Amino acid sequence: MVTLRNLDNELVRMSSSSEDETLNPGGAASDAKNAMLNLLNSKSRSGYILQYANFMKWKKLHGVESFSEEVLLDYFKELAKTKQPSTLWAVYSMLKATLGPKKNIHIAKYSNLKAFIKQKSRGYISQKSRMFTASEVETFLKEAPDHIYLAVKVALIFGINGSCRIIEMINFRVTDIKKHSDQLLLVNVMASQSKQARSFMILNKDVEIVEKYLALRPKNMKTDRFFIRYNLGKCRHQVIGKNNIQKYPKKIAEYLKLPNPEKYTGHCFRKTALKLSNTSDLIEFRKKIEQPALTQAPGVTVKVERAANDMPFDFIDVKVPPQPSQPLLRTPPSVVVRDRKQA
């Protein structure tokens, strides 16, 4: 199996191999192929190249030269033994996007291949992430001990208030969080899949949780990444990666003793935010806005409109005064590490 570390070398090797190339190397044809491959999303391009490399390696292992429909069918039949139908469709899409420009092979015309994947998809129900209720979110934030779950609480606050994707959460920087009062933080979200930057607010008691986490940040951190490792009341000199943040919903479900905690995946925070925006729980959130948090920050105004589909709540335009905001990092609060049984 080709790993991401040697993807580039593998691609160069295969691209330079004369037996693998069906188009004349160099010249306008080669430039056209490269241009078409460059149209792929930069974030997912490595995945496309990996699937292409895996298929080419499978062909070489089985001594196959052809790109016929029968060959593709054999390949997908082998994949179907261990892969879900959703994965088969993803691999099909990636090969369709790469075999076209690199080999001038258009598998969209392979009707039998499509029919095979459709047949495998019949009766298949994809497992979607479960979501938290508003009461479950409040219970965890109030009752879970900070010396164990502080970083998880902060991730939950960001994920719910900002309807954040995992990639957005790991990309947060300390400078993205601005304090405008003791009860109001404004968080800027870098452009990601939506191609547009946005902002969201953290209010009231949630501000205290975020500030407590930030105050424990080591002064000599070499990175400005916001989410850093936290353990037993101390922040460590290590960032929290994608895989760990994806496990946070499961940890919350385990603490709340919810059934099937493994079904709370990395999509849980965003799905929960979107769910709450379309239920009566939004009333409680509106009450949050009506509390003094905003009025205590002079010059801050909120333009309330119906948000876009990928935003969790009604407000979408937050205007802040031009004067400098208060510094976010303050003297670390005292943290008492207690045994959970004694707490």
Contacts in CASP RR format, 6 or more apart in sequence:
PFRMAT RR
TARGET T0000
AUTHOR 0000-0000-0000
METHOD contacts of the structure
MODEL  1
MVTLRNLDNELVRMSSSSEDETLNPGGAASDAKNAMLNLLNSKSRSGYIL
QYANFMKWKKLHGVESFSEEVLLDYFKELAKTKQPSTLWAVYSMLKATLG
PKKNIHIAKYSNLKAFIKQKSRGYISQKSRMFTASEVETFLKEAPDHIYL
AVKVALIFGINGSCRIIEMINFRVTDIKKHSDQLLLVNVMASQSKQARSF
MILNKDVEIVEKYLALRPKNMKTDRFFIRYNLGKCRHQVIGKNNIQKYPK
KIAEYLKLPNPEKYTGHCFRKTALKLSNTSDLIEFRKKIEQPALTQAPGV
TVKVERAANDMPFDFIDVKVPPQPSQPLLRTPPSVVVRDRKQA
1 54 0 8 1.000
2 10 0 8 1.000
2 50 0 8 1.000
2 53 0 8 1.000
2 54 0 8 1.000
2 57 0 8 1.000
4 46 0 8 1.000
4 50 0 8 1.000
7 46 0 8 1.000
7 49 0 8 1.000
7 50 0 8 1.000
7 53 0 8 1.000
10 53 0 8 1.000
11 49 0 8 1.000
11 52 0 8 1.000
11 53 0 8 1.000
14 20 0 8 1.000
14 53 0 8 1.000
14 56 0 8 1.000
15 21 0 8 1.000
15 102 0 8 1.000
18 25 0 8 1.000
20 56 0 8 1.000
22 103 0 8 1.000
22 104 0 8 1.000
22 105 0 8 1.000
23 29 0 8 1.000
23 30 0 8 1.000
23 33 0 8 1.000
23 102 0 8 1.000
23 103 0 8 1.000
23 104 0 8 1.000
24 30 0 8 1.000
32 101 0 8 1.000
33 101 0 8 1.000
33 102 0 8 1.000
36 100 0 8 1.000
36 101 0 8 1.000
37 45 0 8 1.000
37 98 0 8 1.000
37 101 0 8 1.000
37 102 0 8 1.000
40 48 0 8 1.000
40 97 0 8 1.000
43 167 0 8 1.000
47 94 0 8 1.000
48 94 0 8 1.000
48 97 0 8 1.000
48 98 0 8 1.000
49 98 0 8 1.000
51 91 0 8 1.000
51 94 0 8 1.000
51 95 0 8 1.000
51 98 0 8 1.000
52 94 0 8 1.000
52 95 0 8 1.000
52 98 0 8 1.000
52 99 0 8 1.000
52 102 0 8 1.000
55 75 0 8 1.000
55 95 0 8 1.000
58 75 0 8 1.000
58 78 0 8 1.000
59 65 0 8 1.000
59 71 0 8 1.000
59 75 0 8 1.000
64 71 0 8 1.000
67 99 0 8 1.000
67 103 0 8 1.000
67 105 0 8 1.000
69 107 0 8 1.000
69 110 0 8 1.000
69 112 0 8 1.000
69 113 0 8 1.000
72 95 0 8 1.000
72 107 0 8 1.000
72 110 0 8 1.000
72 113 0 8 1.000
73 110 0 8 1.000
73 112 0 8 1.000
73 113 0 8 1.000
73 116 0 8 1.000
76 88 0 8 1.000
76 91 0 8 1.000
76 92 0 8 1.000
76 113 0 8 1.000
76 116 0 8 1.000
76 117 0 8 1.000
77 116 0 8 1.000
79 87 0 8 1.000
79 88 0 8 1.000
79 91 0 8 1.000
80 88 0 8 1.000
80 120 0 8 1.000
83 91 0 8 1.000
84 124 0 8 1.000
84 126 0 8 1.000
85 117 0 8 1.000
85 120 0 8 1.000
85 121 0 8 1.000
85 124 0 8 1.000
86 124 0 8 1.000
86 126 0 8 1.000
88 117 0 8 1.000
88 120 0 8 1.000
88 121 0 8 1.000
89 117 0 8 1.000
89 121 0 8 1.000
92 107 0 8 1.000
92 113 0 8 1.000
92 114 0 8 1.000
92 117 0 8 1.000
95 107 0 8 1.000
96 106 0 8 1.000
96 107 0 8 1.000
96 108 0 8 1.000
99 105 0 8 1.000
99 106 0 8 1.000
99 107 0 8 1.000
100 106 0 8 1.000
107 113 0 8 1.000
127 263 0 8 1.000
128 267 0 8 1.000
128 271 0 8 1.000
129 249 0 8 1.000
129 263 0 8 1.000
129 264 0 8 1.000
129 265 0 8 1.000
129 266 0 8 1.000
129 267 0 8 1.000
129 268 0 8 1.000
129 271 0 8 1.000
130 253 0 8 1.000
130 258 0 8 1.000
130 260 0 8 1.000
130 263 0 8 1.000
130 264 0 8 1.000
130 268 0 8 1.000
131 268 0 8 1.000
131 271 0 8 1.000
131 272 0 8 1.000
131 275 0 8 1.000
132 140 0 8 1.000
132 249 0 8 1.000
132 252 0 8 1.000
132 253 0 8 1.000
132 264 0 8 1.000
132 268 0 8 1.000
132 272 0 8 1.000
133 281 0 8 1.000
134 276 0 8 1.000
134 281 0 8 1.000
134 284 0 8 1.000
136 252 0 8 1.000
136 256 0 8 1.000
136 258 0 8 1.000
137 156 0 8 1.000
137 160 0 8 1.000
137 272 0 8 1.000
139 256 0 8 1.000
140 149 0 8 1.000
140 153 0 8 1.000
140 156 0 8 1.000
140 252 0 8 1.000
140 255 0 8 1.000
140 256 0 8 1.000
141 153 0 8 1.000
141 156 0 8 1.000
141 157 0 8 1.000
141 205 0 8 1.000
141 206 0 8 1.000
141 209 0 8 1.000
144 152 0 8 1.000
144 153 0 8 1.000
144 252 0 8 1.000
144 255 0 8 1.000
145 338 0 8 1.000
145 340 0 8 1.000
145 343 0 8 1.000
146 153 0 8 1.000
146 209 0 8 1.000
146 212 0 8 1.000
146 233 0 8 1.000
146 335 0 8 1.000
147 232 0 8 1.000
147 233 0 8 1.000
147 335 0 8 1.000
147 336 0 8 1.000
147 337 0 8 1.000
147 338 0 8 1.000
148 232 0 8 1.000
148 340 0 8 1.000
149 251 0 8 1.000
149 255 0 8 1.000
150 209 0 8 1.000
150 212 0 8 1.000
150 213 0 8 1.000
150 216 0 8 1.000
150 230 0 8 1.000
150 233 0 8 1.000
151 213 0 8 1.000
151 227 0 8 1.000
151 229 0 8 1.000
151 230 0 8 1.000
151 240 0 8 1.000
152 248 0 8 1.000
152 251 0 8 1.000
152 252 0 8 1.000
153 209 0 8 1.000
153 213 0 8 1.000
154 209 0 8 1.000
154 210 0 8 1.000
154 213 0 8 1.000
154 227 0 8 1.000
155 169 0 8 1.000
155 227 0 8 1.000
155 245 0 8 1.000
155 248 0 8 1.000
155 269 0 8 1.000
156 248 0 8 1.000
156 252 0 8 1.000
156 269 0 8 1.000
157 202 0 8 1.000
157 206 0 8 1.000
157 209 0 8 1.000
157 210 0 8 1.000
158 164 0 8 1.000
158 169 0 8 1.000
158 172 0 8 1.000
158 187 0 8 1.000
158 202 0 8 1.000
158 269 0 8 1.000
159 169 0 8 1.000
159 269 0 8 1.000
159 270 0 8 1.000
159 273 0 8 1.000
160 269 0 8 1.000
160 272 0 8 1.000
160 273 0 8 1.000
160 276 0 8 1.000
160 312 0 8 1.000
161 187 0 8 1.000
161 200 0 8 1.000
161 201 0 8 1.000
161 202 0 8 1.000
161 206 0 8 1.000
161 273 0 8 1.000
161 312 0 8 1.000
162 187 0 8 1.000
162 189 0 8 1.000
162 200 0 8 1.000
162 273 0 8 1.000
162 311 0 8 1.000
162 312 0 8 1.000
163 200 0 8 1.000
163 269 0 8 1.000
163 270 0 8 1.000
163 273 0 8 1.000
163 274 0 8 1.000
163 277 0 8 1.000
163 310 0 8 1.000
163 311 0 8 1.000
163 312 0 8 1.000
164 189 0 8 1.000
164 269 0 8 1.000
164 270 0 8 1.000
165 192 0 8 1.000
165 193 0 8 1.000
165 270 0 8 1.000
166 242 0 8 1.000
166 245 0 8 1.000
166 246 0 8 1.000
166 266 0 8 1.000
167 192 0 8 1.000
167 193 0 8 1.000
167 242 0 8 1.000
168 189 0 8 1.000
168 190 0 8 1.000
168 192 0 8 1.000
169 227 0 8 1.000
169 245 0 8 1.000
170 225 0 8 1.000
170 227 0 8 1.000
170 239 0 8 1.000
170 240 0 8 1.000
170 241 0 8 1.000
170 242 0 8 1.000
170 245 0 8 1.000
171 190 0 8 1.000
171 192 0 8 1.000
172 187 0 8 1.000
172 189 0 8 1.000
172 225 0 8 1.000
172 226 0 8 1.000
172 227 0 8 1.000
173 224 0 8 1.000
173 225 0 8 1.000
173 226 0 8 1.000
174 214 0 8 1.000
174 217 0 8 1.000
174 224 0 8 1.000
174 225 0 8 1.000
174 226 0 8 1.000
174 328 0 8 1.000
175 224 0 8 1.000
176 187 0 8 1.000
176 188 0 8 1.000
176 189 0 8 1.000
176 190 0 8 1.000
176 226 0 8 1.000
177 185 0 8 1.000
177 186 0 8 1.000
177 187 0 8 1.000
177 188 0 8 1.000
177 210 0 8 1.000
177 214 0 8 1.000
177 226 0 8 1.000
177 328 0 8 1.000
178 185 0 8 1.000
178 186 0 8 1.000
178 187 0 8 1.000
178 188 0 8 1.000
178 320 0 8 1.000
178 325 0 8 1.000
178 328 0 8 1.000
179 185 0 8 1.000
179 207 0 8 1.000
179 211 0 8 1.000
179 325 0 8 1.000
179 326 0 8 1.000
179 327 0 8 1.000
179 328 0 8 1.000
180 186 0 8 1.000
180 297 0 8 1.000
180 300 0 8 1.000
180 320 0 8 1.000
180 325 0 8 1.000
180 326 0 8 1.000
181 293 0 8 1.000
181 296 0 8 1.000
181 297 0 8 1.000
181 300 0 8 1.000
181 326 0 8 1.000
182 207 0 8 1.000
182 296 0 8 1.000
183 203 0 8 1.000
183 204 0 8 1.000
183 207 0 8 1.000
183 291 0 8 1.000
183 292 0 8 1.000
183 293 0 8 1.000
183 296 0 8 1.000
183 297 0 8 1.000
184 201 0 8 1.000
184 202 0 8 1.000
184 203 0 8 1.000
184 207 0 8 1.000
184 293 0 8 1.000
184 294 0 8 1.000
184 296 0 8 1.000
184 297 0 8 1.000
184 300 0 8 1.000
185 201 0 8 1.000
185 202 0 8 1.000
185 203 0 8 1.000
185 207 0 8 1.000
185 210 0 8 1.000
185 328 0 8 1.000
186 199 0 8 1.000
186 200 0 8 1.000
186 201 0 8 1.000
186 318 0 8 1.000
186 320 0 8 1.000
186 325 0 8 1.000
187 199 0 8 1.000
187 200 0 8 1.000
187 201 0 8 1.000
187 202 0 8 1.000
188 197 0 8 1.000
188 198 0 8 1.000
188 199 0 8 1.000
189 197 0 8 1.000
189 198 0 8 1.000
189 199 0 8 1.000
189 200 0 8 1.000
190 197 0 8 1.000
191 197 0 8 1.000
194 310 0 8 1.000
198 311 0 8 1.000
198 316 0 8 1.000
199 318 0 8 1.000
200 312 0 8 1.000
201 302 0 8 1.000
201 315 0 8 1.000
201 318 0 8 1.000
202 210 0 8 1.000
203 288 0 8 1.000
203 289 0 8 1.000
203 291 0 8 1.000
203 293 0 8 1.000
203 294 0 8 1.000
204 288 0 8 1.000
204 291 0 8 1.000
204 293 0 8 1.000
207 293 0 8 1.000
211 328 0 8 1.000
211 330 0 8 1.000
212 333 0 8 1.000
213 230 0 8 1.000
213 235 0 8 1.000
214 328 0 8 1.000
214 329 0 8 1.000
215 329 0 8 1.000
215 330 0 8 1.000
215 331 0 8 1.000
215 332 0 8 1.000
215 333 0 8 1.000
216 230 0 8 1.000
216 233 0 8 1.000
216 234 0 8 1.000
216 235 0 8 1.000
216 332 0 8 1.000
216 335 0 8 1.000
217 228 0 8 1.000
217 235 0 8 1.000
217 329 0 8 1.000
218 235 0 8 1.000
218 236 0 8 1.000
218 237 0 8 1.000
220 237 0 8 1.000
221 228 0 8 1.000
221 237 0 8 1.000
222 237 0 8 1.000
223 239 0 8 1.000
225 239 0 8 1.000
227 239 0 8 1.000
227 240 0 8 1.000
227 241 0 8 1.000
227 245 0 8 1.000
228 235 0 8 1.000
228 236 0 8 1.000
228 237 0 8 1.000
228 238 0 8 1.000
228 239 0 8 1.000
228 240 0 8 1.000
229 235 0 8 1.000
229 236 0 8 1.000
229 238 0 8 1.000
229 239 0 8 1.000
229 240 0 8 1.000
230 236 0 8 1.000
232 337 0 8 1.000
233 335 0 8 1.000
233 337 0 8 1.000
234 335 0 8 1.000
245 266 0 8 1.000
246 265 0 8 1.000
246 266 0 8 1.000
247 266 0 8 1.000
248 266 0 8 1.000
248 269 0 8 1.000
249 264 0 8 1.000
249 265 0 8 1.000
249 266 0 8 1.000
249 268 0 8 1.000
249 269 0 8 1.000
250 261 0 8 1.000
250 262 0 8 1.000
250 264 0 8 1.000
250 265 0 8 1.000
252 264 0 8 1.000
253 260 0 8 1.000
253 261 0 8 1.000
253 263 0 8 1.000
253 264 0 8 1.000
254 261 0 8 1.000
258 264 0 8 1.000
273 312 0 8 1.000
274 310 0 8 1.000
274 312 0 8 1.000
276 282 0 8 1.000
276 285 0 8 1.000
276 312 0 8 1.000
277 307 0 8 1.000
277 311 0 8 1.000
277 312 0 8 1.000
277 313 0 8 1.000
282 313 0 8 1.000
282 314 0 8 1.000
285 313 0 8 1.000
286 314 0 8 1.000
289 302 0 8 1.000
289 315 0 8 1.000
294 300 0 8 1.000
294 302 0 8 1.000
297 320 0 8 1.000
298 321 0 8 1.000
299 319 0 8 1.000
299 320 0 8 1.000
299 321 0 8 1.000
300 318 0 8 1.000
300 319 0 8 1.000
300 320 0 8 1.000
300 321 0 8 1.000
301 318 0 8 1.000
301 319 0 8 1.000
302 315 0 8 1.000
302 317 0 8 1.000
302 318 0 8 1.000
302 319 0 8 1.000
303 315 0 8 1.000
303 316 0 8 1.000
303 317 0 8 1.000
303 318 0 8 1.000
303 319 0 8 1.000
304 314 0 8 1.000
304 315 0 8 1.000
305 314 0 8 1.000
305 315 0 8 1.000
305 316 0 8 1.000
305 317 0 8 1.000
306 314 0 8 1.000
307 313 0 8 1.000
307 314 0 8 1.000
307 315 0 8 1.000
307 316 0 8 1.000
308 316 0 8 1.000
END
